[in-house]
Amino acid sequence: MATRLTDRPHSSPPPRYYILTVVLIGDSGVGKSNLLSRFTRNEFNLESKSTIGVEFATRSIQVDGKTIKAQIWDTAGQERYRAITSAYYRGAHATYENVNRWLKELRDHADNNIVIMLVGNKSDLRHLRAVPTDEAKQFAADNGLSFIETSALDSSNVELAFQRILTEIYKIVSKRALEENAANIAPTRDTISITPTPGEEVKAPGGCC
């Protein structure tokens, strides 16, 4: 999951709301579409089909009294279009092995200021777990990512995952806005005291010649 800012330009005072774009990337069958539908509509569809191209949805949340409008893009991760239902019960290890490839593509083509979160979805399938939580946490720490495990099926941590990443990028953006505003403030005029050189006479203003 990656996030970038497309905030609306506003002069002072600060903007009333921000628009953040969240892009869901990963292999086919990891549950990206259901993460999207669970967060934006609180829905889950076991019979959902693999995404063709890109799907899009929005939702607004509140962070520090500001409205964050999240635009969430769900990308196709498959090489061939096929139903997700059978893939849902597939082991997770193969998709985890591809994280490095997705991460490289993301960093090669995305902006440098993006926020990246590693999401281990389908945590409800405990009997099929192939990647220990500690291993995934260590991978995230080694690569400068935040990490969370979710389940779009039972909604575990889905809200928290989006809330965390949107809050993180909002804090970065708001700090940057404050720094830009401070830099744009015109400096105050300084008063310069001039001391006459020896022998010079300083005349008081007014009076006759």
Sequence and secondary structure as in RCSB ss.txt:
>XXXX:A:sequence
MATRLTDRPHSSPPPRYYILTVVLIGDSGVGKSNLLSRFTRNEFNLESKSTIGVEFATRSIQVDGKTIKAQIWDT
AGQERYRAITSAYYRGAHATYENVNRWLKELRDHADNNIVIMLVGNKSDLRHLRAVPTDEAKQFAADNGLSFIET
SALDSSNVELAFQRILTEIYKIVSKRALEENAANIAPTRDTISITPTPGEEVKAPGGCC
>XXXX:A:secstr
 EEEE      SS  SEEEEEEEE   TTSSHHHHHHHHHHS   TT B   SEEEEEEEEEETTEEEEEEEEEE
   SS  BHHHHHTS SHHHHHTHHHHHHHHHHHS TT EEEEEE  TT GGG  S HHHHHHHHHHTT EEEE 
 TTT TTHHHHHHHHHHHHHHHHHHHHHHHHHHHS            TT     SSS  
